[in-house]
Structure formats: C-alpha cells, structure tokens
Amino acid sequence: MTDREITGAAPGDEAPRTALVFPGQGAQKAGMGEAWRDTASWALVAEISEYTGVDVEELLLKADDETLRRTDLAQIAVFTTEVLAHREADAAGLLGGVVACAGHSLGEYTALHAAGAVPLADTARLVAARGRAMRACAERSPGTMAAVVRLGPETVEGLVARVQEDGGQVWIANVNAPGAIVLSGTAEAVDRLAELAVESEGKVIRLAVGGAFHSPLMAAAADEVREALAAVDFAPSTPRSSPTWTPARTRAASTGGTWS
C-alpha cells in the first residue's frame, strides 16, 4: 500500500512511497522455488544452505507439502523465497520508493534483512534457531492454528472464553482485520471453537502450520530465541532510505520473550 492511498493525496503532490510486508508460515507450498531457479539471485540458496545447515534447494524444489509443514523447514523455505523475491525486485529497480518494511511473524525477520538492519548470514541463522526452538515446543506441546472469518473480535473473544472455561487451550494469536482473526491452541480446543463459530455464522479455516504458534504453548522457545538474538548486532538504520520501520526491529531485538 502506498501513502497516497492512506492519506488521499492528489496525484502529483509527491512521489509515492511504498511499504513492503513479508508473509509468515502458511505461505509455503511444494515447488515454491521453481519460479526463481533460473534467476541471478538463485545463488543465495547455496549461501542460506551454508548458514542454516539445511539443503535449501531440496526444500524449494523437491520437498512435498507434508515436509514443509515441519516448522523449522517451513520457516527456512519461506524466508529464502522472500529473500529471492526481494533481491530480484531490487535488481529490477522496483524498490526505489520503499520507505518501510514489516512482516507477519516469520516475515518480520525478512523485513529486518530487507531494511538493512541485519545481514543475510545473521538473519538466516536467526530463522534457523527460531525454527528449531519452535519445532521442539511443537513436539512437546502439539497444537495448531486456524483463521476465523466473518466474526468480529468481541465475538471471537467470547467463543475463546467459553472453550477456555471448559478447560480448552486456545487463544487469539493475531487480529489481522476485524473479520480475520487467527487462533492458536490444541487441535481439540480449536475444533471445539470451530463448532461454536459455525453456530455464530462464522467459519474456521485450519492453517498449514506445525504448531500452536503465538500462544503460551510456545513459551519454552523464548530462551533459545533470546540467546540467538543477543548474538546479533542490529544496524540503526537502512542504507536505502530513512526512516525505515519494522515492528521486529524493536520487538525482536528487545524481547526474546514474546511468543514465537
């Protein structure tokens, strides 16, 4: 979205400015690297493989959807694809008007790199450490995530409270928009809330993720993520333009304790 759309400025008042928003887990799919394998930026795949200890080319070209549900692999695959897309867009001269970078969850790490706050090597290692920590949590405390559509935040909060009163472990993880809310919790609790949502004329869509992310079930991952963040030097500003803003620059740098 450009600032002209936000402010309603008349055409010609000033050059449009653009924000980049990078997606998180759930964006992965089998063969997601095919579109990039013949580009100049494909050489970055080997670099990221070295930094993470994972065969990223195998992930992007040959891994099936079930393999890509594993959170540590999904995060590396999505991050790499975002970096490839960003590098190609930059090489094509499409990013001259970018003044802000942000992201959803994992996408915040890509935003940090795109904004010039963290080098590629450090960002890839952070993503790998985050993925390992979250996978370990997911194995100890299995769970899932789901999107609730057509219901407002207050209604969903009420449904969550009802499930929790019955002992269910489910929480609101993200409010992406008034009618697009993401839940996180155990599969049983999310299924129960889905039943209640249908009764309220809403709909619940399971997400292709391997755990109950952004919930208390991920709390044990905080120490490992905090340690990885502490080893990184964050640059104060982007070399491309200033100011460039990313939520992760403040949140991830200052608190390893937020739910992953």
N, C-alpha and C positions, 0 to 999 in steps of 0.2 A: 504494500500500500504506500502511496506517495503522500507527502504532506499536503499537496494541493487537494487531494480527496478529503483529507481530515479538516483542513481549515477553510475550504471553499474558495481559495484564492483564484482570481481570474487568470486565464491563460496569459502568459507574457509578463506577469508580475515578477516572477523569479524562476530560476531554473528548478525543475522538480527534484526533490530529494527522495531517496529510496531506502527502505529498511529491508534487511534480509532476515527471514525466520526459517530456522532449520528444524525439521521434524525429529521425533524420537523413535523409540522402539514401536513396532507395529507397522512401520513403513517398509520393512524388509520383505523380499519375495525371491523365489528361486530365479536365477539368471539375471539378477539385478545389475550385474557388471557388464552385460553384453553391449550395451549402448556406448560404453566408454573404452572398450578394449583396444580400439584402433586409434585412440586419441593420444596426443603427446603426453597428457597427464597420467596415462596408464603406468608410467614408470614409478609413480608414487606408490603403487600397490606393493612393489617389492620393498620399498622403504618402510611402509607401515607393517609389512610382514616381519621385517627385521626388528622393529621397535616393540612389537607385541608378542613375538614368538608364535604367531599363527600364520598358516598358509592362507593369506587373504585372497589370492587369485582363485584358489579352490573354493573358498566361500562364495565369491561373487559370481563364479561361472558354473559350478557343479553342485553346490550344496542344495538339498531339497528343502521344502518348506518346514518339515519337521526338524531338521538340523538347525535351521535358522530360528526356531522358537527358543533354542537354548540361549539364555540371556547374554552370556559372555560373547558368544559368536555373533548374535544378532547386533549387539552394540558395535562391534568392530566392523561388521559389514555395512551397517547404516552410516557410521561415521566416515568410513572410507569413500562410500559413494557420494556423500555430501561434499567431501574434500575434492573429489574428482570434478563434480559439477561446478563447484566454486572456482577451481583453477581454470577450467575451460571457459567459464563465463568471463573471468578476469582477462584471459588471453584474447578473448573476442572483443574486449573493450566495453563490456556491458556494465561494469561496476563503478564507473566514474562518479555516479551520483549517489553512491551508498554512503549514508551517514550513521547507520545504526545496524547492529547485528544482535539477534536474540534467538532463542530456541526453546523447544519443548523438551524438558528433561535432558536426555542424552544430547539433543540438539544444542543445548547451552554450551557444551564443550566444543562443538564445531564452531559456534559463534565466537567463543574466546579465541580460537585459532584464526578465524576469518577476520576478526577485529584487530589482529596483530598482538594480542595480549599474551599468547602462549605459542612457542614454536611447535612445528608439526611433531617432532620426536616426543616432546613432553606431553603434548595433547594425546597422542596415540597411547603412550604409557598410562596416562590417567584413565583413558577409556578402558584399557585392558584391566587395570587394577579395579576400577569400579565394577566391571562386568564379573570379574572373579568373586568379588565380595558379595555382589547381589546374587550370583548363582549359588554360593554357599548358603546364603539366607533362604533362598527359594527351596533348596533341598531340605533344610531343617524345618522350614515352616511353609509348606506348599500353599500356593494361592493363585489367584488370577485377577484380571481386571476386566471391566466392561464399561461401555458407554451407555448412558441413559439419555434418550432423546424424547422430545415432546413434553417434558415435565420441567417445571421451574425449580430453582434451588431450594426454596422452602418446602416444596412437596417432597423432593428427594431427601432432604434432611429429616423430614418426618418418617419416611419409609425406613431410612437407616436407623433411626431411633427405635422403631418397632422391632427390627431384626436384632438390634443390639440388646434390647430388653429381654429377648428370648435366648440370649447367650451367643448370638451370632457375631462373628468377627468380620465386620465390613465397615468401610469408611469412605467418605468423599475424598478422592485423591486430587482431582482437578476440576475447576469450573472453567471450561473453555468458552462458554457462552451461556446465556440464561437457559437455553433449551438443549445444551450439550454438556453433560456432566459425566465425569469419569469416576467409577467406583473401584475400590481395591479391597481384597479380603480373601477369605477362604472360598473355595468353589461352592460349598454348601450354602454359605451366607449370601453369596452373590446370586445363586439360583433362587433362594427364597425371596430376595429383594426383587428379582426379575418377575416373579409371580405377582407380587404386590404392585409393581409398576404397571403390569398389564391391566390389573384391576382398576388402576387410576388412569387408563388410556395412554400410558406411556409405552416405551419399547426399550429393551436392553439388548445390546449387541456385544458379544464377547470379543475381546481384543487378542491379537496374536502375540501374546507375551508369555514368558515362562515363570511369572511370579506375581505376588501381590505388591507391586512397586508403589512407592509414595504412600506407604502405610506403616504402622508400628511393627508389622512383621519384618520390615527391612532394617529395623533399628540396629541390629548387630553388625551391619555393614559399615556403620559410621566410623569406627576406629580405623579400619583399613583405608577407607577413602580419605579420612583426615590425614593419615600418615602420608599418603601419596600426594595430596595437595600441598602439604608442608614442604615437600621436596622441590616444588616448582617456584620459579621466580616469575611473577606476573608483571608484564610491562605496563607502565602507567597509561599509555595511550596508543592508538593505532597510527601507523606511519602513513596510512592512506588519507585520512581526514580526521578532523577533531571538531566537536566531540563525537565519539562513537560509544554507544551504550550497549552493554549486555547485562541482563539480570545476573548471569552466572559469575560475572567478574566480581561482584560484591558478595553474592550469596555463597558461591562455591569457594571463593578464596578465604572467606572469613569464618565459614561454618562447615566443618566436615560432618556436623551432626544432624543436618537436615536429612529426612528420609530420602533414600536414593530413588 
